Amino acid sequence: MKDIVNIYSDTELTVMHLKNVLADKGIEAMVKNDFQSGVSAGFVAGSATSVDLYVLLKDEVRARAIVETFVKELKK
């Protein structure tokens, strides 16, 4: 899938919040949670604290800037 790119990985709570922030800015995002998918299927893959946030390649620069600002605010 060349048209999507992983821009951030963190806990499910943080990634879901960022997905909503991006949506508010008009950027569609997708969350991939291998751990939850594995649990649902009856096997474990990934880790419980590693959830990935993907955006379309065309939105990558804008999305990364928003994520970077968010992460800086978390560190304050």
Distance bins in CASP14 RR format, pairs under 12 A and 6 or more apart:
PFRMAT RR
TARGET T0000
AUTHOR 0000-0000-0000
RMODE 2
METHOD distances of the structure
MODEL  1
1 30 0 0 0 0 0 1 0 0 0 0 0
1 32 0 0 0 0 0 1 0 0 0 0 0
1 54 0 0 0 0 1 0 0 0 0 0 0
1 55 0 0 0 0 0 1 0 0 0 0 0
1 56 0 0 0 0 0 1 0 0 0 0 0
1 57 0 0 0 0 1 0 0 0 0 0 0
2 56 0 0 0 0 0 1 0 0 0 0 0
2 57 1 0 0 1 0 0 0 0 0 0 0
2 58 0 0 0 0 0 1 0 0 0 0 0
2 60 0 0 0 0 0 1 0 0 0 0 0
3 28 0 0 0 0 0 1 0 0 0 0 0
3 30 0 0 0 0 0 1 0 0 0 0 0
3 54 0 0 0 0 1 0 0 0 0 0 0
3 55 0 0 0 0 1 0 0 0 0 0 0
3 56 1 0 1 0 0 0 0 0 0 0 0
3 57 1 0 1 0 0 0 0 0 0 0 0
3 58 0 0 0 0 1 0 0 0 0 0 0
3 59 0 0 0 0 0 1 0 0 0 0 0
3 60 0 0 0 0 0 1 0 0 0 0 0
4 28 0 0 0 0 1 0 0 0 0 0 0
4 29 0 0 0 0 1 0 0 0 0 0 0
4 30 1 0 0 1 0 0 0 0 0 0 0
4 31 0 0 0 0 0 1 0 0 0 0 0
4 32 0 0 0 0 1 0 0 0 0 0 0
4 52 0 0 0 0 0 1 0 0 0 0 0
4 53 0 0 0 0 0 1 0 0 0 0 0
4 54 1 0 1 0 0 0 0 0 0 0 0
4 55 1 0 0 1 0 0 0 0 0 0 0
4 56 1 0 1 0 0 0 0 0 0 0 0
4 57 1 0 0 1 0 0 0 0 0 0 0
4 58 0 0 0 0 0 1 0 0 0 0 0
4 59 0 0 0 0 1 0 0 0 0 0 0
4 60 0 0 0 0 1 0 0 0 0 0 0
4 63 0 0 0 0 0 1 0 0 0 0 0
5 29 0 0 0 0 0 1 0 0 0 0 0
5 30 0 0 0 0 0 1 0 0 0 0 0
5 32 0 0 0 0 0 1 0 0 0 0 0
5 52 0 0 0 0 0 1 0 0 0 0 0
5 53 0 0 0 0 1 0 0 0 0 0 0
5 54 1 0 0 1 0 0 0 0 0 0 0
5 55 1 0 0 1 0 0 0 0 0 0 0
5 56 1 0 0 1 0 0 0 0 0 0 0
5 57 1 0 1 0 0 0 0 0 0 0 0
5 58 0 0 0 0 1 0 0 0 0 0 0
5 59 0 0 0 0 1 0 0 0 0 0 0
5 60 1 0 1 0 0 0 0 0 0 0 0
5 61 0 0 0 0 0 1 0 0 0 0 0
5 63 0 0 0 0 1 0 0 0 0 0 0
5 64 0 0 0 0 1 0 0 0 0 0 0
5 67 0 0 0 0 0 1 0 0 0 0 0
6 15 0 0 0 0 0 1 0 0 0 0 0
6 29 0 0 0 0 0 1 0 0 0 0 0
6 30 0 0 0 0 1 0 0 0 0 0 0
6 31 0 0 0 0 0 1 0 0 0 0 0
6 32 1 0 0 1 0 0 0 0 0 0 0
6 34 0 0 0 0 0 1 0 0 0 0 0
6 50 0 0 0 0 0 1 0 0 0 0 0
6 51 0 0 0 0 0 1 0 0 0 0 0
6 52 1 0 1 0 0 0 0 0 0 0 0
6 53 1 0 0 1 0 0 0 0 0 0 0
6 54 1 0 1 0 0 0 0 0 0 0 0
6 55 0 0 0 0 1 0 0 0 0 0 0
6 56 0 0 0 0 0 1 0 0 0 0 0
6 57 0 0 0 0 0 1 0 0 0 0 0
6 60 0 0 0 0 1 0 0 0 0 0 0
6 63 0 0 0 0 0 1 0 0 0 0 0
6 64 0 0 0 0 0 1 0 0 0 0 0
6 67 0 0 0 0 0 1 0 0 0 0 0
7 15 0 0 0 0 0 1 0 0 0 0 0
7 18 0 0 0 0 1 0 0 0 0 0 0
7 19 0 0 0 0 0 1 0 0 0 0 0
7 22 0 0 0 0 1 0 0 0 0 0 0
7 27 0 0 0 0 1 0 0 0 0 0 0
7 29 0 0 0 0 1 0 0 0 0 0 0
7 30 0 0 0 0 0 1 0 0 0 0 0
7 31 0 0 0 0 0 1 0 0 0 0 0
7 32 0 0 0 0 0 1 0 0 0 0 0
7 52 0 0 0 0 1 0 0 0 0 0 0
7 53 1 0 1 0 0 0 0 0 0 0 0
7 54 1 0 0 1 0 0 0 0 0 0 0
7 55 1 0 1 0 0 0 0 0 0 0 0
7 56 0 0 0 0 0 1 0 0 0 0 0
7 57 0 0 0 0 0 1 0 0 0 0 0
7 59 0 0 0 0 1 0 0 0 0 0 0
7 60 1 0 0 1 0 0 0 0 0 0 0
7 61 0 0 0 0 1 0 0 0 0 0 0
7 62 0 0 0 0 0 1 0 0 0 0 0
7 63 1 0 1 0 0 0 0 0 0 0 0
7 64 1 0 1 0 0 0 0 0 0 0 0
7 65 0 0 0 0 0 1 0 0 0 0 0
7 66 0 0 0 0 1 0 0 0 0 0 0
7 67 1 0 1 0 0 0 0 0 0 0 0
7 68 0 0 0 0 1 0 0 0 0 0 0
7 70 0 0 0 0 0 1 0 0 0 0 0
7 71 0 0 0 0 0 1 0 0 0 0 0
8 14 0 0 0 0 1 0 0 0 0 0 0
8 15 1 0 0 1 0 0 0 0 0 0 0
8 16 0 0 0 0 0 1 0 0 0 0 0
8 17 0 0 0 0 0 1 0 0 0 0 0
8 18 1 0 0 1 0 0 0 0 0 0 0
8 19 0 0 0 0 1 0 0 0 0 0 0
8 21 0 0 0 0 0 1 0 0 0 0 0
8 22 0 0 0 0 1 0 0 0 0 0 0
8 29 0 0 0 0 1 0 0 0 0 0 0
8 30 0 0 0 0 0 1 0 0 0 0 0
8 31 0 0 0 0 0 1 0 0 0 0 0
8 32 0 0 0 0 0 1 0 0 0 0 0
8 50 0 0 0 0 0 1 0 0 0 0 0
8 51 0 0 0 0 1 0 0 0 0 0 0
8 52 1 0 0 1 0 0 0 0 0 0 0
8 53 1 0 1 0 0 0 0 0 0 0 0
8 54 0 0 0 0 1 0 0 0 0 0 0
8 55 0 0 0 0 1 0 0 0 0 0 0
8 60 0 0 0 0 0 1 0 0 0 0 0
8 63 0 0 0 0 1 0 0 0 0 0 0
8 64 0 0 0 0 1 0 0 0 0 0 0
8 65 0 0 0 0 0 1 0 0 0 0 0
8 66 0 0 0 0 1 0 0 0 0 0 0
8 67 1 0 1 0 0 0 0 0 0 0 0
8 68 0 0 0 0 1 0 0 0 0 0 0
8 70 0 0 0 0 1 0 0 0 0 0 0
8 71 0 0 0 0 1 0 0 0 0 0 0
8 74 0 0 0 0 0 1 0 0 0 0 0
9 15 1 0 0 1 0 0 0 0 0 0 0
9 18 0 0 0 0 0 1 0 0 0 0 0
9 31 0 0 0 0 0 1 0 0 0 0 0
9 32 0 0 0 0 1 0 0 0 0 0 0
9 33 0 0 0 0 0 1 0 0 0 0 0
9 34 0 0 0 0 0 1 0 0 0 0 0
9 35 0 0 0 0 0 1 0 0 0 0 0
9 46 0 0 0 0 0 1 0 0 0 0 0
9 47 0 0 0 0 0 1 0 0 0 0 0
9 49 0 0 0 0 1 0 0 0 0 0 0
9 50 1 0 1 0 0 0 0 0 0 0 0
9 51 1 0 0 1 0 0 0 0 0 0 0
9 52 1 0 1 0 0 0 0 0 0 0 0
9 53 1 0 0 1 0 0 0 0 0 0 0
9 54 0 0 0 0 0 1 0 0 0 0 0
9 67 0 0 0 0 0 1 0 0 0 0 0
9 71 0 0 0 0 0 1 0 0 0 0 0
10 16 0 0 0 0 1 0 0 0 0 0 0
10 17 0 0 0 0 1 0 0 0 0 0 0
10 18 0 0 0 0 1 0 0 0 0 0 0
10 19 0 0 0 0 0 1 0 0 0 0 0
10 31 0 0 0 0 0 1 0 0 0 0 0
10 33 0 0 0 0 0 1 0 0 0 0 0
10 47 0 0 0 0 0 1 0 0 0 0 0
10 48 0 0 0 0 0 1 0 0 0 0 0
10 49 1 0 0 1 0 0 0 0 0 0 0
10 50 1 0 0 1 0 0 0 0 0 0 0
10 51 1 0 0 1 0 0 0 0 0 0 0
10 52 0 0 0 0 1 0 0 0 0 0 0
10 53 1 0 0 1 0 0 0 0 0 0 0
10 67 0 0 0 0 1 0 0 0 0 0 0
10 70 0 0 0 0 0 1 0 0 0 0 0
10 71 0 0 0 0 1 0 0 0 0 0 0
10 74 0 0 0 0 1 0 0 0 0 0 0
11 17 0 0 0 0 1 0 0 0 0 0 0
11 18 0 0 0 0 0 1 0 0 0 0 0
11 31 0 0 0 0 0 1 0 0 0 0 0
11 33 0 0 0 0 0 1 0 0 0 0 0
11 35 0 0 0 0 0 1 0 0 0 0 0
11 36 0 0 0 0 0 1 0 0 0 0 0
11 47 0 0 0 0 0 1 0 0 0 0 0
11 48 0 0 0 0 1 0 0 0 0 0 0
11 49 1 0 1 0 0 0 0 0 0 0 0
11 50 0 0 0 0 1 0 0 0 0 0 0
11 51 1 0 0 1 0 0 0 0 0 0 0
11 52 0 0 0 0 0 1 0 0 0 0 0
11 53 0 0 0 0 0 1 0 0 0 0 0
11 74 0 0 0 0 0 1 0 0 0 0 0
12 18 0 0 0 0 0 1 0 0 0 0 0
12 19 0 0 0 0 0 1 0 0 0 0 0
12 31 1 0 0 1 0 0 0 0 0 0 0
12 32 0 0 0 0 0 1 0 0 0 0 0
12 33 1 0 0 1 0 0 0 0 0 0 0
12 34 0 0 0 0 0 1 0 0 0 0 0
12 35 0 0 0 0 1 0 0 0 0 0 0
12 36 1 0 0 1 0 0 0 0 0 0 0
12 47 0 0 0 0 0 1 0 0 0 0 0
12 48 0 0 0 0 1 0 0 0 0 0 0
12 49 0 0 0 0 1 0 0 0 0 0 0
12 50 0 0 0 0 1 0 0 0 0 0 0
12 51 1 0 1 0 0 0 0 0 0 0 0
12 52 0 0 0 0 0 1 0 0 0 0 0
12 53 0 0 0 0 0 1 0 0 0 0 0
13 19 0 0 0 0 0 1 0 0 0 0 0
13 20 0 0 0 0 0 1 0 0 0 0 0
13 31 0 0 0 0 0 1 0 0 0 0 0
13 33 0 0 0 0 0 1 0 0 0 0 0
13 48 0 0 0 0 0 1 0 0 0 0 0
13 49 0 0 0 0 0 1 0 0 0 0 0
13 51 0 0 0 0 1 0 0 0 0 0 0
13 74 0 0 0 0 0 1 0 0 0 0 0
14 20 0 0 0 0 0 1 0 0 0 0 0
14 21 0 0 0 0 0 1 0 0 0 0 0
14 31 0 0 0 0 0 1 0 0 0 0 0
14 49 0 0 0 0 1 0 0 0 0 0 0
14 50 0 0 0 0 0 1 0 0 0 0 0
14 51 0 0 0 0 1 0 0 0 0 0 0
14 52 0 0 0 0 0 1 0 0 0 0 0
14 53 0 0 0 0 1 0 0 0 0 0 0
14 67 0 0 0 0 0 1 0 0 0 0 0
14 70 0 0 0 0 1 0 0 0 0 0 0
14 71 0 0 0 0 1 0 0 0 0 0 0
14 73 0 0 0 0 0 1 0 0 0 0 0
14 74 0 0 0 0 1 0 0 0 0 0 0
15 21 0 0 0 0 0 1 0 0 0 0 0
15 22 0 0 0 0 0 1 0 0 0 0 0
15 29 0 0 0 0 1 0 0 0 0 0 0
15 30 0 0 0 0 0 1 0 0 0 0 0
15 31 1 0 1 0 0 0 0 0 0 0 0
15 32 0 0 0 0 1 0 0 0 0 0 0
15 33 0 0 0 0 1 0 0 0 0 0 0
15 36 0 0 0 0 0 1 0 0 0 0 0
15 49 0 0 0 0 0 1 0 0 0 0 0
15 50 0 0 0 0 1 0 0 0 0 0 0
15 51 1 0 1 0 0 0 0 0 0 0 0
15 52 1 0 0 1 0 0 0 0 0 0 0
15 53 1 0 1 0 0 0 0 0 0 0 0
15 54 0 0 0 0 0 1 0 0 0 0 0
15 55 0 0 0 0 0 1 0 0 0 0 0
15 67 0 0 0 0 1 0 0 0 0 0 0
15 70 0 0 0 0 0 1 0 0 0 0 0
15 71 0 0 0 0 0 1 0 0 0 0 0
16 22 0 0 0 0 0 1 0 0 0 0 0
16 23 0 0 0 0 0 1 0 0 0 0 0
16 29 0 0 0 0 1 0 0 0 0 0 0
16 30 0 0 0 0 0 1 0 0 0 0 0
16 31 1 0 0 1 0 0 0 0 0 0 0
16 33 0 0 0 0 1 0 0 0 0 0 0
16 36 0 0 0 0 0 1 0 0 0 0 0
16 51 1 0 0 1 0 0 0 0 0 0 0
16 52 0 0 0 0 0 1 0 0 0 0 0
16 53 0 0 0 0 1 0 0 0 0 0 0
17 23 0 0 0 0 0 1 0 0 0 0 0
17 24 0 0 0 0 0 1 0 0 0 0 0
17 29 0 0 0 0 0 1 0 0 0 0 0
17 31 0 0 0 0 0 1 0 0 0 0 0
17 51 0 0 0 0 0 1 0 0 0 0 0
17 53 0 0 0 0 0 1 0 0 0 0 0
17 66 0 0 0 0 0 1 0 0 0 0 0
17 67 0 0 0 0 0 1 0 0 0 0 0
17 70 0 0 0 0 1 0 0 0 0 0 0
17 71 0 0 0 0 0 1 0 0 0 0 0
17 73 0 0 0 0 0 1 0 0 0 0 0
17 74 0 0 0 0 0 1 0 0 0 0 0
18 24 0 0 0 0 0 1 0 0 0 0 0
18 25 0 0 0 0 0 1 0 0 0 0 0
18 27 0 0 0 0 0 1 0 0 0 0 0
18 29 1 0 0 1 0 0 0 0 0 0 0
18 30 0 0 0 0 0 1 0 0 0 0 0
18 31 0 0 0 0 1 0 0 0 0 0 0
18 51 0 0 0 0 0 1 0 0 0 0 0
18 52 0 0 0 0 0 1 0 0 0 0 0
18 53 1 0 1 0 0 0 0 0 0 0 0
18 54 0 0 0 0 0 1 0 0 0 0 0
18 55 0 0 0 0 0 1 0 0 0 0 0
18 63 0 0 0 0 1 0 0 0 0 0 0
18 64 0 0 0 0 0 1 0 0 0 0 0
18 66 1 0 0 1 0 0 0 0 0 0 0
18 67 1 0 0 1 0 0 0 0 0 0 0
18 68 0 0 0 0 0 1 0 0 0 0 0
18 69 0 0 0 0 0 1 0 0 0 0 0
18 70 1 0 0 1 0 0 0 0 0 0 0
18 71 0 0 0 0 1 0 0 0 0 0 0
18 73 0 0 0 0 0 1 0 0 0 0 0
18 74 0 0 0 0 0 1 0 0 0 0 0
19 25 0 0 0 0 0 1 0 0 0 0 0
19 26 0 0 0 0 0 1 0 0 0 0 0
19 27 0 0 0 0 1 0 0 0 0 0 0
19 28 0 0 0 0 1 0 0 0 0 0 0
19 29 1 0 1 0 0 0 0 0 0 0 0
19 30 0 0 0 0 1 0 0 0 0 0 0
19 31 1 0 1 0 0 0 0 0 0 0 0
19 32 0 0 0 0 0 1 0 0 0 0 0
19 33 0 0 0 0 0 1 0 0 0 0 0
19 51 0 0 0 0 1 0 0 0 0 0 0
19 52 0 0 0 0 0 1 0 0 0 0 0
19 53 1 0 0 1 0 0 0 0 0 0 0
19 54 0 0 0 0 1 0 0 0 0 0 0
19 55 0 0 0 0 1 0 0 0 0 0 0
19 63 0 0 0 0 0 1 0 0 0 0 0
19 66 0 0 0 0 0 1 0 0 0 0 0
19 67 0 0 0 0 0 1 0 0 0 0 0
19 70 0 0 0 0 0 1 0 0 0 0 0
20 26 0 0 0 0 0 1 0 0 0 0 0
20 27 0 0 0 0 0 1 0 0 0 0 0
20 28 0 0 0 0 0 1 0 0 0 0 0
20 29 0 0 0 0 1 0 0 0 0 0 0
20 31 0 0 0 0 0 1 0 0 0 0 0
20 53 0 0 0 0 0 1 0 0 0 0 0
20 66 0 0 0 0 0 1 0 0 0 0 0
20 70 0 0 0 0 0 1 0 0 0 0 0
21 27 0 0 0 0 1 0 0 0 0 0 0
21 29 0 0 0 0 1 0 0 0 0 0 0
21 53 0 0 0 0 0 1 0 0 0 0 0
21 55 0 0 0 0 0 1 0 0 0 0 0
21 62 0 0 0 0 0 1 0 0 0 0 0
21 63 0 0 0 0 1 0 0 0 0 0 0
21 65 0 0 0 0 0 1 0 0 0 0 0
21 66 1 0 0 1 0 0 0 0 0 0 0
21 67 0 0 0 0 1 0 0 0 0 0 0
21 69 0 0 0 0 1 0 0 0 0 0 0
21 70 1 0 0 1 0 0 0 0 0 0 0
21 71 0 0 0 0 0 1 0 0 0 0 0
21 73 0 0 0 0 0 1 0 0 0 0 0
22 28 1 0 0 1 0 0 0 0 0 0 0
22 29 1 0 1 0 0 0 0 0 0 0 0
22 30 0 0 0 0 0 1 0 0 0 0 0
22 31 0 0 0 0 0 1 0 0 0 0 0
22 53 0 0 0 0 1 0 0 0 0 0 0
22 54 0 0 0 0 0 1 0 0 0 0 0
22 55 1 0 0 1 0 0 0 0 0 0 0
22 56 0 0 0 0 0 1 0 0 0 0 0
22 59 0 0 0 0 1 0 0 0 0 0 0
22 60 0 0 0 0 0 1 0 0 0 0 0
22 62 0 0 0 0 1 0 0 0 0 0 0
22 63 1 0 1 0 0 0 0 0 0 0 0
22 64 0 0 0 0 0 1 0 0 0 0 0
22 65 0 0 0 0 0 1 0 0 0 0 0
22 66 1 0 0 1 0 0 0 0 0 0 0
22 67 0 0 0 0 1 0 0 0 0 0 0
22 69 0 0 0 0 0 1 0 0 0 0 0
22 70 0 0 0 0 1 0 0 0 0 0 0
23 29 1 0 0 1 0 0 0 0 0 0 0
23 30 0 0 0 0 0 1 0 0 0 0 0
23 31 0 0 0 0 0 1 0 0 0 0 0
23 53 0 0 0 0 0 1 0 0 0 0 0
23 55 0 0 0 0 0 1 0 0 0 0 0
23 59 0 0 0 0 0 1 0 0 0 0 0
23 63 0 0 0 0 0 1 0 0 0 0 0
23 66 0 0 0 0 0 1 0 0 0 0 0
24 66 0 0 0 0 1 0 0 0 0 0 0
24 70 0 0 0 0 0 1 0 0 0 0 0
25 55 0 0 0 0 0 1 0 0 0 0 0
25 59 0 0 0 0 1 0 0 0 0 0 0
25 62 1 0 0 1 0 0 0 0 0 0 0
25 63 0 0 0 0 1 0 0 0 0 0 0
25 65 0 0 0 0 1 0 0 0 0 0 0
25 66 1 0 0 1 0 0 0 0 0 0 0
25 67 0 0 0 0 0 1 0 0 0 0 0
25 69 0 0 0 0 0 1 0 0 0 0 0
25 70 0 0 0 0 0 1 0 0 0 0 0
26 55 0 0 0 0 0 1 0 0 0 0 0
26 56 0 0 0 0 0 1 0 0 0 0 0
26 59 0 0 0 0 1 0 0 0 0 0 0
26 62 0 0 0 0 1 0 0 0 0 0 0
26 63 0 0 0 0 1 0 0 0 0 0 0
26 66 0 0 0 0 0 1 0 0 0 0 0
27 53 0 0 0 0 0 1 0 0 0 0 0
27 54 0 0 0 0 0 1 0 0 0 0 0
27 55 1 0 1 0 0 0 0 0 0 0 0
27 56 0 0 0 0 1 0 0 0 0 0 0
27 57 0 0 0 0 0 1 0 0 0 0 0
27 58 0 0 0 0 1 0 0 0 0 0 0
27 59 1 0 1 0 0 0 0 0 0 0 0
27 60 0 0 0 0 1 0 0 0 0 0 0
27 61 0 0 0 0 0 1 0 0 0 0 0
27 62 1 0 0 1 0 0 0 0 0 0 0
27 63 1 0 1 0 0 0 0 0 0 0 0
27 64 0 0 0 0 0 1 0 0 0 0 0
27 65 0 0 0 0 0 1 0 0 0 0 0
27 66 1 0 0 1 0 0 0 0 0 0 0
27 67 0 0 0 0 0 1 0 0 0 0 0
28 53 0 0 0 0 0 1 0 0 0 0 0
28 54 0 0 0 0 1 0 0 0 0 0 0
28 55 1 0 0 1 0 0 0 0 0 0 0
28 56 1 0 0 1 0 0 0 0 0 0 0
28 57 0 0 0 0 0 1 0 0 0 0 0
28 58 0 0 0 0 0 1 0 0 0 0 0
28 59 1 0 0 1 0 0 0 0 0 0 0
28 62 0 0 0 0 0 1 0 0 0 0 0
28 63 0 0 0 0 1 0 0 0 0 0 0
29 51 0 0 0 0 0 1 0 0 0 0 0
29 52 0 0 0 0 0 1 0 0 0 0 0
29 53 1 0 1 0 0 0 0 0 0 0 0
29 54 1 0 0 1 0 0 0 0 0 0 0
29 55 1 0 1 0 0 0 0 0 0 0 0
29 56 0 0 0 0 1 0 0 0 0 0 0
29 59 0 0 0 0 1 0 0 0 0 0 0
29 60 0 0 0 0 0 1 0 0 0 0 0
29 62 0 0 0 0 0 1 0 0 0 0 0
29 63 1 0 0 1 0 0 0 0 0 0 0
29 64 0 0 0 0 0 1 0 0 0 0 0
29 66 0 0 0 0 0 1 0 0 0 0 0
29 67 0 0 0 0 1 0 0 0 0 0 0
30 51 0 0 0 0 0 1 0 0 0 0 0
30 52 0 0 0 0 1 0 0 0 0 0 0
30 53 1 0 0 1 0 0 0 0 0 0 0
30 54 1 0 1 0 0 0 0 0 0 0 0
30 55 1 0 0 1 0 0 0 0 0 0 0
30 56 0 0 0 0 1 0 0 0 0 0 0
30 59 0 0 0 0 0 1 0 0 0 0 0
30 63 0 0 0 0 0 1 0 0 0 0 0
31 37 0 0 0 0 0 1 0 0 0 0 0
31 50 0 0 0 0 0 1 0 0 0 0 0
31 51 1 0 0 1 0 0 0 0 0 0 0
31 52 1 0 0 1 0 0 0 0 0 0 0
31 53 1 0 0 1 0 0 0 0 0 0 0
31 54 1 0 0 1 0 0 0 0 0 0 0
31 55 0 0 0 0 0 1 0 0 0 0 0
32 38 0 0 0 0 0 1 0 0 0 0 0
32 45 0 0 0 0 0 1 0 0 0 0 0
32 46 0 0 0 0 0 1 0 0 0 0 0
32 50 0 0 0 0 1 0 0 0 0 0 0
32 51 1 0 0 1 0 0 0 0 0 0 0
32 52 1 0 1 0 0 0 0 0 0 0 0
32 53 1 0 0 1 0 0 0 0 0 0 0
32 54 1 0 0 1 0 0 0 0 0 0 0
32 55 0 0 0 0 0 1 0 0 0 0 0
33 39 0 0 0 0 1 0 0 0 0 0 0
33 40 0 0 0 0 1 0 0 0 0 0 0
33 44 0 0 0 0 0 1 0 0 0 0 0
33 45 0 0 0 0 1 0 0 0 0 0 0
33 46 0 0 0 0 1 0 0 0 0 0 0
33 47 0 0 0 0 0 1 0 0 0 0 0
33 48 0 0 0 0 1 0 0 0 0 0 0
33 49 0 0 0 0 0 1 0 0 0 0 0
33 50 0 0 0 0 1 0 0 0 0 0 0
33 51 1 0 1 0 0 0 0 0 0 0 0
33 52 1 0 0 1 0 0 0 0 0 0 0
33 53 0 0 0 0 0 1 0 0 0 0 0
33 54 0 0 0 0 0 1 0 0 0 0 0
34 40 0 0 0 0 0 1 0 0 0 0 0
34 41 0 0 0 0 0 1 0 0 0 0 0
34 43 0 0 0 0 0 1 0 0 0 0 0
34 44 0 0 0 0 1 0 0 0 0 0 0
34 45 1 0 1 0 0 0 0 0 0 0 0
34 46 1 0 1 0 0 0 0 0 0 0 0
34 47 0 0 0 0 1 0 0 0 0 0 0
34 48 0 0 0 0 0 1 0 0 0 0 0
34 49 0 0 0 0 0 1 0 0 0 0 0
34 50 1 0 0 1 0 0 0 0 0 0 0
34 51 0 0 0 0 1 0 0 0 0 0 0
34 52 1 0 0 1 0 0 0 0 0 0 0
35 41 0 0 0 0 0 1 0 0 0 0 0
35 42 0 0 0 0 0 1 0 0 0 0 0
35 43 0 0 0 0 0 1 0 0 0 0 0
35 44 1 0 0 1 0 0 0 0 0 0 0
35 45 1 0 0 1 0 0 0 0 0 0 0
35 46 1 0 1 0 0 0 0 0 0 0 0
35 47 1 0 1 0 0 0 0 0 0 0 0
35 48 1 0 1 0 0 0 0 0 0 0 0
35 49 0 0 0 0 1 0 0 0 0 0 0
35 50 1 0 0 1 0 0 0 0 0 0 0
35 51 1 0 0 1 0 0 0 0 0 0 0
35 52 0 0 0 0 0 1 0 0 0 0 0
36 42 0 0 0 0 0 1 0 0 0 0 0
36 43 0 0 0 0 0 1 0 0 0 0 0
36 44 0 0 0 0 1 0 0 0 0 0 0
36 45 0 0 0 0 1 0 0 0 0 0 0
36 46 0 0 0 0 1 0 0 0 0 0 0
36 47 0 0 0 0 0 1 0 0 0 0 0
36 48 0 0 0 0 1 0 0 0 0 0 0
36 49 0 0 0 0 0 1 0 0 0 0 0
36 50 0 0 0 0 0 1 0 0 0 0 0
36 51 0 0 0 0 1 0 0 0 0 0 0
36 52 0 0 0 0 0 1 0 0 0 0 0
37 43 0 0 0 0 1 0 0 0 0 0 0
37 44 0 0 0 0 1 0 0 0 0 0 0
37 45 1 0 0 1 0 0 0 0 0 0 0
37 46 0 0 0 0 1 0 0 0 0 0 0
37 51 0 0 0 0 0 1 0 0 0 0 0
37 52 0 0 0 0 0 1 0 0 0 0 0
38 44 1 0 1 0 0 0 0 0 0 0 0
38 45 1 0 1 0 0 0 0 0 0 0 0
38 46 1 0 0 1 0 0 0 0 0 0 0
38 47 0 0 0 0 0 1 0 0 0 0 0
38 48 0 0 0 0 0 1 0 0 0 0 0
39 45 0 0 0 0 1 0 0 0 0 0 0
39 46 0 0 0 0 0 1 0 0 0 0 0
39 47 0 0 0 0 0 1 0 0 0 0 0
39 48 0 0 0 0 1 0 0 0 0 0 0
46 52 0 0 0 0 0 1 0 0 0 0 0
53 59 0 0 0 0 0 1 0 0 0 0 0
53 60 0 0 0 0 0 1 0 0 0 0 0
53 63 0 0 0 0 1 0 0 0 0 0 0
53 64 0 0 0 0 0 1 0 0 0 0 0
53 66 0 0 0 0 0 1 0 0 0 0 0
53 67 1 0 0 1 0 0 0 0 0 0 0
53 70 0 0 0 0 0 1 0 0 0 0 0
53 71 0 0 0 0 0 1 0 0 0 0 0
54 60 0 0 0 0 1 0 0 0 0 0 0
54 63 0 0 0 0 1 0 0 0 0 0 0
54 67 0 0 0 0 0 1 0 0 0 0 0
55 61 0 0 0 0 1 0 0 0 0 0 0
55 62 0 0 0 0 1 0 0 0 0 0 0
55 63 1 0 1 0 0 0 0 0 0 0 0
55 64 0 0 0 0 1 0 0 0 0 0 0
55 65 0 0 0 0 0 1 0 0 0 0 0
55 66 0 0 0 0 1 0 0 0 0 0 0
55 67 0 0 0 0 1 0 0 0 0 0 0
56 62 0 0 0 0 0 1 0 0 0 0 0
56 63 0 0 0 0 1 0 0 0 0 0 0
57 63 0 0 0 0 0 1 0 0 0 0 0
57 64 0 0 0 0 0 1 0 0 0 0 0
59 65 0 0 0 0 0 1 0 0 0 0 0
59 66 0 0 0 0 1 0 0 0 0 0 0
59 67 0 0 0 0 0 1 0 0 0 0 0
60 66 0 0 0 0 0 1 0 0 0 0 0
60 67 0 0 0 0 0 1 0 0 0 0 0
61 67 0 0 0 0 0 1 0 0 0 0 0
61 68 0 0 0 0 0 1 0 0 0 0 0
62 68 0 0 0 0 0 1 0 0 0 0 0
62 69 0 0 0 0 0 1 0 0 0 0 0
63 69 0 0 0 0 0 1 0 0 0 0 0
63 70 0 0 0 0 0 1 0 0 0 0 0
64 70 0 0 0 0 0 1 0 0 0 0 0
64 71 0 0 0 0 0 1 0 0 0 0 0
65 71 0 0 0 0 0 1 0 0 0 0 0
65 72 0 0 0 0 0 1 0 0 0 0 0
66 72 0 0 0 0 0 1 0 0 0 0 0
66 73 0 0 0 0 0 1 0 0 0 0 0
67 73 0 0 0 0 0 1 0 0 0 0 0
67 74 0 0 0 0 0 1 0 0 0 0 0
68 74 0 0 0 0 0 1 0 0 0 0 0
68 75 0 0 0 0 0 1 0 0 0 0 0
69 75 0 0 0 0 0 1 0 0 0 0 0
69 76 0 0 0 0 0 1 0 0 0 0 0
70 76 0 0 0 0 0 1 0 0 0 0 0
END
